[in-house]
Amino acid sequence: MMRHSVIITPDHVIVDGNPLMHNEKGSVLLTELYRNNIGDYPKFFKMDTLSKLGFIASELLLNAEGNRSFEPREDRAVILFNRHASLQADTAYQATIQDPDNFFPSPAAFVYTLPNIVTGEIAIRNKYFGETSFIVIDDYDEKIIMENLKNAFQDPMTTSIIGGWVDCSDEEHFEAKIFLIEKEN
């Protein structure tokens, strides 16, 4: 059963079907959302755009849920999907190793060259110890997403999931469609 949902694009933010007011667009929008709605997680400014997007979307989702306790939970999973994996961070990292005469690998960029960093940031922030997965698929396909989330409920420990789509091809092209669902009895 779906409890809450968040949609973020470079132009729009919708929480539980209601537009969230904002002034900025594109990647600056994510910083505005962070400053106006969260503001207490300094690691945000070190994240790549994909991680910022997933982090902001999950924070807005959990704020809509209302009971932010930050107490450890083993019953909540974080399962996200996208098309571009960590392409933006991969490209930034590649730029630091491209020139053999100026070879300077960036550890800060390398950290984000895996899409599952997004689910890890959400789990660490909220002390979730359930399943965390990031699955790359060809296109947004609600049927595939829902089937995977339904399968995650086969684990008797899992009673709720933050799931959905978090995709970013570059700083100005991104989309999040995430939701909080609970196991039906």
N, C-alpha and C positions, 0 to 999 in steps of 0.2 A: 504494500500500500504506500503510495507516494505521499509524503508529508509536506515537503517544501521543495522549491525549485529556484534556480538562478540562471539567467541568461546574460552573458556579457559579449558584446561585439565592440568594435572600435567606436561605434556611435550610440549604442543603447545599453542600458542596464535594467533588467527586469527581475524583481524579487517577488516570488509568489504571485505572478501575474500583474504586478504593479510596477510602473516605471519608477526608477530611482533617479532623483534629480542630480544632475552633474553639469559642469561647464565645459570640460575638456573632451577631446576626442583622441583616438589612437593610443599610443603607449603612455602619453601623459595622463590619460584617463585612469590608468591603473594606479598611478601615484596619487592622483586626486582621491580615488576611492579608498586607498590605504590611509591617507591622512585624515579623511573625513569620517571613516567608519571603523578603523582599527588602531593604527598608530602606536602599537606597543610591541612590535616585533622587528627590531633593528636589522635582522638578517634579510628583511625584505629588499633593502637597497643593494644587496650583493647578488640577488637572484637574477636569472635570465628572464626574458619575457614570458616564456611558457610557465615557469615556476611562479612568477608573479600572478599570472592569470589564474592558475589553479588555486593558489593560496587565497587571493582576493575572493574568488567565487566560493570557495569553501567557507571562508570567514563570514561572508554575507549569508550563506546558507545556514550556518550554525547560529548566527545572530537571529535569524528568523525562527530557528528552533526554540531559542530562548533560554535554555538551561545550560549555559557555558560554565561548567564546573572545573574543567581541566583535571579531573580525577581520572586515573588510569581506567581504561575500558578494554576488555578483551572481546567484547561482543560486537564491536563496530568495525566493518571493513571499509577500505578505500580502494575503489576499482574504477580506473579511468581509461578512456580510449582516445585515440586520435589518428590522424593520417600522416603527419609530418614528423613523428617521433620528436627528436631534439634537434631538428635541422638548423634552427637559428643559432643555437649554442655550438653545434658542430662546425658551422661555417666560421664563427668567430674564433674558435680554437684552431681551425685549419689555417687561418690567417697568421697565427703566431708561430706556425711551424713551416710555412710555405717556402720562405726564402732561406736556402742553405747557408748563405753568408750572414744572415741576421736571424738565426734560429733561436727563438726564445719562447719555449712552450709556456703557456699561461695556466698555472694551477687553478686560478680563479675561474677561467673559462672551462677548463677540463671538468670541473666538478659537475657542470650542468650538461655534459654530453651524454646523459642517459635520461630518458623520459621518466623513469621511475623515481627520480629525485623529487618530482612534484608530489607523488603519493607519500614519499618519506617525509617531506616538509610538513604536510598536513598531519600525518600520524605523530610525528615528534611534537609538534605544537600542541596537539590535543591529547597526547598520551594514549593513543589508540594502539593496541597490541594485536588487533585482528589482522586479517589478510590485507596486504597492500599489493596491488597489481596495476601495471600500466600496459595496455594491450594496443598494439598498432594494427589498424585495419585499413582497407582501401578507401572507404568513404564512411561518412556518418550513416549508420544503419541501425535504426532503433531496435529492429528485431534481433540482430546479433548482440547488441548491447544488453537488452533485457534478458535474453537467454543466458548470457554469461552471468549476469547478476542473479538471476533465478538459481542458477547452478551453485553460486556461492552460498546461498542459503541452505544447501545440503549439509554444510558444516553446522552441527548443532550449537556451536558457540556463537555463530553469527546471527544477530537479531536485527541489525540495521546496517545499511550501506550508504556511504557517500559515493555516488556513481555518476557516470555520464561522460560527456565529450569535452575535452580541453585540447584545442588545437591552435598552433601558432606557426606560420611559415616565416614571418619576420616581425619586426617591432610594430608594424602598422596593420598587419593582417592576422587577426586572431578571433577565436570564438570559444566560448564556454557555454555548455548546456548541462548543468549538473543538478542533481536532486538527491534528496534524502528519502530513502525508502525503508520501510520496516517489514519484517517477516509477518506474514498473515498466519493466523492459527488455523 
